[in-house]
Amino acid sequence: MKRFLPWGILTLVLLIPYLALVNYLDQYEVGIARNAYSGEVILQDKPGFQVTSPWVRVSTIDTRPTRVCITSSARAYNCRLVQFVPSEFQSFVSTQGFEYYWFNNRLSFNSGYSEEYRGMKDLMRGYAFSAKPYPFVKILEEYSNPEF
């Protein structure tokens, strides 16, 4: 037991700062970082490890094209291929707010559905099918049924 104690302490000493200070971005991701004290919002657009202050929270957004659909049993095609536009992150944060990731999209009580109604894919679906165009959503393709 005594020989495991130093390893446990060392793990905690290394793990807690890592969780509080470091985030990782893949090649196809950007991070939106918000400073809790100043309210400043910046874009992290370089892939790799990013080191921030403990009071900076980062939301990671996938920038690859994503197919979003309205769940329906109708025979019409109701899907669009959309992509998040990183250069319009300020517009996204002013429209959606930053807390979208931290509170609203952690839990989902939608048993029985194949679609998960939370996360960035759900947000993109909502903005892609909105009557108003948003600058942070780029519609790459709209699938349509040729019979209509």
Secondary structure by P-SEA (a helix, b strand, c coil): cccaaaaaaaaaaaaaaaaacbbbbccccccccccccccbbbbbccccbbbbcccbbbbbbbccbbbbbccccccccccccccccccaaaaaaaaccccccccccccccccccccccccaaaaaaaaaacccccccccccbbbbcccc
